[in-house]
Amino acid sequence: MNETSYMEQELHSQPETWRQAARIGAAAGPLPKAGQRVAVIGCGTSWFMAQSYAALRESAGLGVTDPFAASEAFLGGDRGYDAVVAITRSGTTTEVLRVLDAVKGRIPTVTILADPETPAVALSDETVELPFADEKSVVQTRFATTALTLLRAHLGEDVSRAVTDAEEALAATAEREWVDAEQFSFLGTGWTFGLANEAALKMREASQSWTESYPAMEYRHGPISIAAPGRVTWLFGEAPEGLEADVVRTGAHFVRHARDPLAELVLVQRVALERARARGLDPDNPRSLTRSVLLEAPAAS
């Protein structure tokens, strides 16, 4: 594996890509307006960003927002959606293209993507293009977080602290206890549950690690039984009362930082990279994975 992987270069570029996305998101554009009923779809990492966006939009009182894995999207007319937002780095993922095709002419669509020369553009009513966040590594880092930063800015959030915290996370120490850990459980509440899901996926993809993810309040309903010395429970966002003490009693290492949760994901990306290196793995080309899942040839544009 090269000393400097694409994954490393791309995850370190995130503060700058976030700044660019924030400017786009804050401007008038095709993303859903307040009050619209929205379905947001994606696959893998993009689905987890959809989960976070949906929770943020609903909690801000901007309208019903439902996240779906593209393969499991229920978008019948009786659900009354005013818009579909698709998130796709490649613009070629079969499940996303199928949804865009199925709702074309019935529900307005806007797709957030990195590559504008892809079939998703022809199938979408509108697009928001983030080519500066595209990636060469199979393992997604900056596209996903940049798309969510765009959406946070569109919701009216000031993301300047997230950018500053990401810069700090890139300089923080990746603790040896994290690099050597046997197992990780990632937890979140509200919008940070999507980040917890993505943290677990990143660790699995890059370093073939045993990871799980749960809503924080669900962790004590069974999953805490796997917490033990040499294992890590990592929380994004606010800690439910008594949770840290319960984890510490198991002997597991409890991790929670005060930085913006999206910036905390950057630190997890770095830990995943270091774990891959420690195991002699290539994080840019994980086994059995490709940049995009193509179940059939994309429709001609």
PAPA-700019 format. One line per field, with one value per residue (C-alpha): residue in three letters; chain; y, x, z; residue number from 1. Coordinates in pm, 1 decimal, always signed. Example, Ala and Ser with C-alpha at 12.3 -4.5 7.8 and 13.67 -1.06 7.14 Angstrom:
BEGIN
lumke <- c(ALA,SER)
bapa <- c(A,A)
yy <- c(-450.0,-106.0)
xx <- c(+1230.0,+1367.0)
zz <- c(+780.0,+714.0)
balo <- c(1,2)
This chain:
BEGIN
lumke <- c(MET,ASN,GLU,THR,SER,TYR,MET,GLU,GLN,GLU,LEU,HIS,SER,GLN,PRO,GLU,THR,TRP,ARG,GLN,ALA,ALA,ARG,ILE,GLY,ALA,ALA,ALA,GLY,PRO,LEU,PRO,LYS,ALA,GLY,GLN,ARG,VAL,ALA,VAL,ILE,GLY,CYS,GLY,THR,SER,TRP,PHE,MET,ALA,GLN,SER,TYR,ALA,ALA,LEU,ARG,GLU,SER,ALA,GLY,LEU,GLY,VAL,THR,ASP,PRO,PHE,ALA,ALA,SER,GLU,ALA,PHE,LEU,GLY,GLY,ASP,ARG,GLY,TYR,ASP,ALA,VAL,VAL,ALA,ILE,THR,ARG,SER,GLY,THR,THR,THR,GLU,VAL,LEU,ARG,VAL,LEU,ASP,ALA,VAL,LYS,GLY,ARG,ILE,PRO,THR,VAL,THR,ILE,LEU,ALA,ASP,PRO,GLU,THR,PRO,ALA,VAL,ALA,LEU,SER,ASP,GLU,THR,VAL,GLU,LEU,PRO,PHE,ALA,ASP,GLU,LYS,SER,VAL,VAL,GLN,THR,ARG,PHE,ALA,THR,THR,ALA,LEU,THR,LEU,LEU,ARG,ALA,HIS,LEU,GLY,GLU,ASP,VAL,SER,ARG,ALA,VAL,THR,ASP,ALA,GLU,GLU,ALA,LEU,ALA,ALA,THR,ALA,GLU,ARG,GLU,TRP,VAL,ASP,ALA,GLU,GLN,PHE,SER,PHE,LEU,GLY,THR,GLY,TRP,THR,PHE,GLY,LEU,ALA,ASN,GLU,ALA,ALA,LEU,LYS,MET,ARG,GLU,ALA,SER,GLN,SER,TRP,THR,GLU,SER,TYR,PRO,ALA,MET,GLU,TYR,ARG,HIS,GLY,PRO,ILE,SER,ILE,ALA,ALA,PRO,GLY,ARG,VAL,THR,TRP,LEU,PHE,GLY,GLU,ALA,PRO,GLU,GLY,LEU,GLU,ALA,ASP,VAL,VAL,ARG,THR,GLY,ALA,HIS,PHE,VAL,ARG,HIS,ALA,ARG,ASP,PRO,LEU,ALA,GLU,LEU,VAL,LEU,VAL,GLN,ARG,VAL,ALA,LEU,GLU,ARG,ALA,ARG,ALA,ARG,GLY,LEU,ASP,PRO,ASP,ASN,PRO,ARG,SER,LEU,THR,ARG,SER,VAL,LEU,LEU,GLU,ALA,PRO,ALA,ALA,SER)
bapa <- c(A,A,A,A,A,A,A,A,A,A,A,A,A,A,A,A,A,A,A,A,A,A,A,A,A,A,A,A,A,A,A,A,A,A,A,A,A,A,A,A,A,A,A,A,A,A,A,A,A,A,A,A,A,A,A,A,A,A,A,A,A,A,A,A,A,A,A,A,A,A,A,A,A,A,A,A,A,A,A,A,A,A,A,A,A,A,A,A,A,A,A,A,A,A,A,A,A,A,A,A,A,A,A,A,A,A,A,A,A,A,A,A,A,A,A,A,A,A,A,A,A,A,A,A,A,A,A,A,A,A,A,A,A,A,A,A,A,A,A,A,A,A,A,A,A,A,A,A,A,A,A,A,A,A,A,A,A,A,A,A,A,A,A,A,A,A,A,A,A,A,A,A,A,A,A,A,A,A,A,A,A,A,A,A,A,A,A,A,A,A,A,A,A,A,A,A,A,A,A,A,A,A,A,A,A,A,A,A,A,A,A,A,A,A,A,A,A,A,A,A,A,A,A,A,A,A,A,A,A,A,A,A,A,A,A,A,A,A,A,A,A,A,A,A,A,A,A,A,A,A,A,A,A,A,A,A,A,A,A,A,A,A,A,A,A,A,A,A,A,A,A,A,A,A,A,A,A,A,A,A,A,A,A,A,A,A,A,A,A,A,A,A,A,A,A,A,A,A,A,A,A)
yy <- c(+0.0,+349.1,+555.5,+817.7,+665.3,+838.1,+792.7,+988.1,+1271.4,+1292.2,+1286.4,+1558.4,+1784.6,+1798.6,+2140.6,+2305.5,+2099.2,+2177.0,+2549.8,+2526.8,+2321.1,+2563.5,+2849.8,+2648.1,+2532.6,+2881.9,+3016.2,+2983.9,+2651.8,+2352.3,+2179.3,+2140.1,+2443.6,+2469.6,+2290.0,+2039.2,+1668.8,+1508.5,+1158.5,+1134.6,+827.6,+681.2,+358.3,+267.5,+579.5,+804.7,+638.7,+720.2,+1083.8,+1076.1,+960.9,+1252.5,+1507.0,+1379.9,+1407.6,+1757.9,+1884.1,+1747.4,+1866.3,+2214.2,+2209.9,+2237.0,+1950.6,+1576.1,+1413.8,+1036.6,+863.4,+544.5,+300.4,+338.9,-31.0,+1.0,+337.1,+355.2,+647.5,+572.4,+859.6,+806.5,+918.8,+1267.6,+1357.1,+1692.8,+1612.3,+1334.2,+1411.0,+1152.3,+1139.5,+949.1,+1001.0,+815.4,+893.1,+536.3,+324.8,+103.3,+128.1,+509.5,+521.9,+291.2,+523.8,+834.5,+663.9,+534.7,+877.6,+1083.5,+1305.7,+1226.5,+1362.4,+1635.3,+1512.1,+1675.3,+1471.1,+1560.2,+1399.0,+1429.0,+1335.8,+1537.1,+1309.2,+1022.2,+874.6,+1027.9,+1372.8,+1279.6,+1109.7,+1402.0,+1718.6,+1914.3,+1841.9,+1987.7,+1898.4,+1866.9,+1765.5,+1911.3,+1642.8,+1347.2,+1068.7,+808.1,+583.1,+328.2,+416.4,+734.9,+1011.8,+1366.2,+1331.1,+1209.8,+1469.7,+1745.9,+1654.7,+1665.3,+1999.0,+2132.7,+2016.5,+2157.1,+2495.4,+2480.1,+2422.1,+2748.1,+2610.1,+2794.7,+2523.1,+2730.3,+2551.3,+2214.6,+2323.4,+2443.3,+2124.8,+1914.6,+2088.1,+2003.7,+1641.9,+1608.5,+1713.1,+1505.4,+1190.3,+858.7,+679.1,+344.1,+198.4,+275.5,+139.4,-186.0,-230.7,-564.3,-420.6,-89.3,+8.6,+350.2,+530.1,+840.0,+1019.7,+1214.5,+1322.1,+1168.8,+814.8,+834.4,+935.0,+638.3,+407.3,+563.0,+538.9,+167.1,+118.2,+313.1,+97.2,-222.3,-116.9,+22.4,-215.4,-523.4,-447.4,-584.1,-281.6,-222.0,+86.3,+168.3,+455.8,+552.5,+480.3,+131.8,+31.5,-79.3,-293.3,-578.9,-460.9,-343.6,-713.7,-722.2,-431.8,-557.4,-469.1,-409.0,-287.0,+66.9,+234.3,+561.9,+816.0,+1095.5,+1389.5,+1412.3,+1126.7,+978.4,+997.6,+719.3,+565.4,+641.8,+491.8,+179.6,+133.8,+198.6,-72.8,-327.4,-244.2,-110.3,+223.4,+499.8,+774.7,+1102.5,+1441.9,+1787.2,+1871.5,+1894.7,+1539.0,+1557.1,+1657.2,+1364.1,+1139.1,+1273.7,+1141.9,+799.8,+803.2,+859.8,+574.9,+345.6,+441.2,+372.7,+36.4,-55.7,+32.7,-161.9,-468.9,-427.1,-350.0,-116.5,+120.5,+249.2,-93.9,-296.3,-657.6,-728.6,-357.7,-126.3,+247.7,+194.5,-102.0,-170.8,-437.7,-369.9,-142.7,+218.8,+355.0,+550.9,+926.1)
xx <- c(+0.0,+127.0,+250.6,-10.9,-339.4,-619.5,-830.9,-579.6,-556.6,-933.0,-1022.4,-765.0,-923.0,-1258.1,-1236.6,-1193.9,-1462.3,-1699.7,-1638.1,-1722.2,-2034.6,-2153.2,-2144.5,-2349.0,-2597.3,-2655.8,-2742.3,-3081.1,-3099.1,-3314.6,-3306.7,-3644.7,-3816.0,-3958.8,-4290.3,-4241.4,-4279.6,-3951.0,-3815.6,-3436.6,-3265.3,-2918.9,-2721.7,-2460.5,-2282.0,-2525.7,-2819.2,-2660.5,-2617.6,-2984.9,-3072.2,-2883.8,-3035.0,-3387.2,-3347.5,-3199.9,-3472.1,-3757.9,-3610.7,-3578.3,-3951.7,-3902.0,-4128.0,-4175.0,-3852.6,-3819.0,-3486.3,-3485.3,-3228.6,-3291.2,-3372.6,-3644.2,-3799.0,-4177.1,-4276.3,-4636.5,-4874.7,-5057.0,-4746.9,-4780.1,-4417.1,-4346.5,-3984.7,-3727.7,-3365.9,-3113.6,-2756.3,-2509.9,-2136.9,-2105.0,-2440.8,-2443.9,-2576.3,-2850.8,-3094.4,-3082.9,-3132.7,-3433.7,-3599.7,-3529.5,-3675.4,-3980.4,-4084.1,-3991.2,-4282.0,-4464.9,-4245.4,-3985.7,-3631.4,-3301.7,-2983.2,-2665.2,-2371.9,-2000.8,-1985.5,-2209.9,-2132.4,-2347.3,-2694.4,-2841.5,-2829.3,-3065.7,-3306.2,-3315.9,-3521.7,-3247.0,-2893.8,-2648.3,-2301.8,-2002.6,-1718.4,-1460.5,-1563.7,-1533.1,-1296.6,-1060.9,-1076.9,-1357.1,-1403.3,-1609.8,-1499.4,-1522.5,-1814.4,-2049.4,-1952.9,-1947.3,-2299.0,-2423.4,-2249.3,-2427.0,-2759.0,-2688.3,-2607.3,-2927.4,-3120.9,-2979.7,-2705.8,-2381.7,-2127.0,-1818.7,-1766.1,-1786.9,-1510.7,-1289.5,-1354.7,-1269.3,-933.4,-877.1,-984.2,-731.1,-456.0,-575.6,-395.9,-535.1,-497.1,-320.2,-608.9,-839.7,-604.5,-559.8,-919.7,-1089.7,-1437.6,-1624.7,-1983.0,-2082.2,-2381.3,-2581.5,-2907.2,-3123.7,-2918.3,-2600.7,-2739.7,-2675.0,-2316.5,-2282.0,-2398.9,-2148.0,-1862.6,-1927.6,-1940.3,-1616.8,-1432.9,-1566.2,-1483.9,-1136.2,-1001.7,-1229.0,-1309.9,-1590.6,-1816.4,-2178.4,-2399.5,-2711.4,-2927.3,-2764.2,-3071.2,-3099.4,-2746.7,-2843.8,-3125.5,-2890.7,-2592.6,-2396.8,-2348.0,-2057.8,-1875.6,-1557.7,-1192.5,-1015.6,-1335.1,-1458.4,-1798.1,-1788.1,-2068.8,-2159.6,-2339.1,-2501.8,-2466.8,-2782.3,-2775.7,-2570.8,-2452.9,-2083.7,-2079.2,-2255.4,-1996.7,-1701.4,-1825.6,-1787.7,-1419.0,-1473.2,-1324.7,-1587.8,-1514.9,-1700.8,-1566.7,-1721.8,-1646.1,-1916.1,-2035.1,-1958.4,-1601.9,-1592.9,-1664.4,-1345.5,-1150.6,-1311.8,-1213.3,-854.4,-871.5,-1011.0,-718.9,-464.4,-624.6,-604.1,-237.2,-167.2,-321.7,-143.4,-468.3,-530.8,-809.2,-858.0,-958.0,-1140.9,-1214.3,-1540.4,-1620.1,-1632.2,-1687.7,-2047.5,-2284.1,-2412.0,-2679.5,-2750.6,-2623.3,-2726.6,-3007.4,-2889.6,-2901.8)
zz <- c(+0.0,-80.3,+213.2,+129.1,+14.3,-172.0,+139.9,+346.8,+94.1,+59.8,+426.6,+497.6,+235.1,+414.0,+583.4,+242.4,+67.1,+354.3,+311.7,-57.8,+8.8,+276.6,+27.6,-222.4,+39.7,+176.0,-169.6,-332.9,-513.5,-598.7,-257.6,-80.9,+62.7,+413.4,+450.0,+171.1,+241.6,+140.1,+85.3,+79.8,-62.1,-89.7,-66.4,+193.1,+313.2,+126.5,+305.0,+639.4,+535.6,+435.1,+787.2,+939.8,+701.2,+764.3,+1141.0,+1113.1,+880.0,+1087.4,+1416.4,+1264.0,+1190.9,+814.5,+711.2,+709.0,+589.3,+550.8,+477.9,+272.6,+146.2,-226.1,-259.2,+5.9,-83.0,-46.7,-267.3,-360.8,-424.6,-95.7,+93.7,-49.4,-106.1,-265.8,-349.4,-357.9,-272.5,-392.7,-264.5,-482.5,-522.3,-851.2,-1011.1,-1142.8,-853.9,-991.2,-698.6,-703.8,-1080.8,-1050.2,-799.4,-1006.2,-1311.4,-1123.5,-990.7,-1298.0,-1396.4,-1070.8,-790.7,-849.3,-784.5,-696.5,-688.7,-502.1,-680.6,-747.0,-1116.0,-1349.7,-1645.5,-1520.2,-1583.5,-1267.4,-1426.6,-1711.6,-1470.0,-1222.7,-1253.1,-1076.5,-957.9,-710.3,-829.7,-595.3,-830.0,-590.5,-339.6,-576.2,-473.5,-613.6,-308.0,-301.9,+66.8,+87.3,+319.1,+187.0,-56.0,+215.2,+473.0,+211.5,+97.3,+455.9,+511.7,+203.0,+345.6,+690.6,+538.4,+331.4,+653.3,+785.8,+1009.4,+1063.9,+987.4,+1065.1,+1397.0,+1221.5,+982.8,+1269.2,+1464.3,+1158.1,+1136.1,+1501.8,+1447.1,+1166.9,+1406.8,+1703.6,+1813.7,+1695.3,+2026.2,+2024.8,+2225.8,+1932.6,+1667.9,+1859.4,+1982.3,+1924.9,+1862.1,+1827.2,+1903.4,+1766.8,+1918.0,+1830.5,+1898.7,+1655.5,+1356.5,+1496.5,+1468.7,+1093.9,+1173.6,+1408.5,+1130.4,+892.2,+1145.8,+1182.8,+806.4,+755.2,+1006.8,+846.8,+491.8,+547.2,+811.5,+815.2,+1178.2,+1393.7,+1440.6,+1531.6,+1562.5,+1762.8,+1882.8,+2211.0,+2423.8,+2268.8,+2363.5,+2714.6,+2572.6,+2491.5,+2284.7,+2589.8,+2666.1,+2418.9,+2588.4,+2753.6,+2810.0,+2480.7,+2313.5,+2245.5,+2279.4,+2086.3,+2121.0,+1880.2,+2040.4,+2380.2,+2627.8,+2782.8,+3160.1,+3318.9,+2990.8,+3035.4,+3384.4,+3260.1,+2984.1,+3214.2,+3451.1,+3169.3,+3129.4,+2776.2,+2673.6,+2644.7,+2389.4,+2353.0,+2248.0,+2254.6,+1889.7,+1623.0,+1555.8,+1183.2,+1270.0,+1510.2,+1211.7,+1054.7,+1353.2,+1311.2,+943.5,+1053.2,+1302.8,+1031.4,+808.3,+1082.9,+1160.0,+791.4,+783.4,+1101.9,+935.9,+602.9,+417.8,+125.0,+237.2,-116.9,-247.0,+20.4,-59.7,-242.3,-288.7,-590.5,-627.9,-739.4,-727.8,-1078.6,-1083.7,-1448.8,-1723.8,-1650.0,-1863.6,-2166.2,-2115.7)
balo <- c(1,2,3,4,5,6,7,8,9,10,11,12,13,14,15,16,17,18,19,20,21,22,23,24,25,26,27,28,29,30,31,32,33,34,35,36,37,38,39,40,41,42,43,44,45,46,47,48,49,50,51,52,53,54,55,56,57,58,59,60,61,62,63,64,65,66,67,68,69,70,71,72,73,74,75,76,77,78,79,80,81,82,83,84,85,86,87,88,89,90,91,92,93,94,95,96,97,98,99,100,101,102,103,104,105,106,107,108,109,110,111,112,113,114,115,116,117,118,119,120,121,122,123,124,125,126,127,128,129,130,131,132,133,134,135,136,137,138,139,140,141,142,143,144,145,146,147,148,149,150,151,152,153,154,155,156,157,158,159,160,161,162,163,164,165,166,167,168,169,170,171,172,173,174,175,176,177,178,179,180,181,182,183,184,185,186,187,188,189,190,191,192,193,194,195,196,197,198,199,200,201,202,203,204,205,206,207,208,209,210,211,212,213,214,215,216,217,218,219,220,221,222,223,224,225,226,227,228,229,230,231,232,233,234,235,236,237,238,239,240,241,242,243,244,245,246,247,248,249,250,251,252,253,254,255,256,257,258,259,260,261,262,263,264,265,266,267,268,269,270,271,272,273,274,275,276,277,278,279,280,281,282,283,284,285,286,287,288,289,290,291,292,293,294,295,296,297,298,299,300,301)
